Amino acid sequence: MDDDTIHELFAVLQPISIRRMFGGKGIYAGGRIFALMLNDELYLKTDAQTAFCFEAAGSRRWTYQREGAAPVAMPYHSVPDEALDDPDLMADWARLAMEAAIRHGTKKPPRRSTGPAASRTSQID
């Protein structure tokens, strides 16, 4: 799925940003990740309050497995098929995903510098 289509699907949450990650794309609104595009499949953020809604609609939970390790279930579910063809329905699912992202926690803090200036600052204490 191209970036223009992703922007169209999530018009209700604009502005969004799209970043490459996990060999796919992370989709953000308000600085929070609420969706992933992996292997040509779109996944939305879920939590204990929303996962059952996605499962009732036939969505699959995203899992990954590293060689020699047990599968890990991630807090993302596939988008229900009918939502891809219905902008109003997609807006409802997108809002649920954004609510889960907000409940998940605060925005990521900026990265700390690890350069020479950071070393000098920590030695001043």
Disulfide bonds with the S-S distance in Angstrom:
none
